[in-house]
């Protein structure tokens, strides 16, 4: 077994165990590390004007033009470990908060290497977003 993979999995498992059971955390960590990352549904994507932002991203830009950024919100009154997902356009003027990582995966934000990729899904009356985090 590759020592580097083992070290990554153990470190990630320890961080994830803060929000889920220890054995569940280490099983999840091994899967994430073996796959080189994980794709998660962004929570809160239907709040406020986020649907409009997702619609614009999906209809006006190619997937490789969309960038994503994860930020820990220490001053969030609901959860001081909440990780917001921001999206924008490459070389664009700003970022828009489109939602949050699922609570149990928030500790993983420190392990993200090479940034995050955003994929807008859905259509019609509602859109969602998936964020891929590479470890």
C-alpha positions, 0 to 999 in steps of 0.5 A: 500500500502506498504510504502517501495514500495511507497518510492522506486517508488517516488524516482525512479520517481523523478530521471527518470523525469530528462530524460522523462516527469514527469507523464511518469517517475512515471508510469515507476517507479511504473511498475519497482518497482512492478516488482522488476526491469526492463530489458533493451536493451543495446545500442551500442552493435554492435560497435567495437568488442562488437559483438565478446565479446557477441558471446564469452560470449554466446557460452562459458559460462552459463548465471549464470557465466556472471556478469554485472556492471553499471558505470556512465561515467562522462567524456563521451563527448557525455553525462556526465550522460551516464551509461556504461554496462560492462560484464565479467565472474564470477571470471574472469580477467576483464570486457568489455564495451558492450554498454550503458543503454538507455539514459532515464533510466540512472538516475536509475543506482543509484537505482540498488540493488543487481547488474545487470544481463546480457542476451545475445540475438540473433545469426547469423549475430548479437547479442544484450544484455539485462540487468536486473536491480533490484531495 
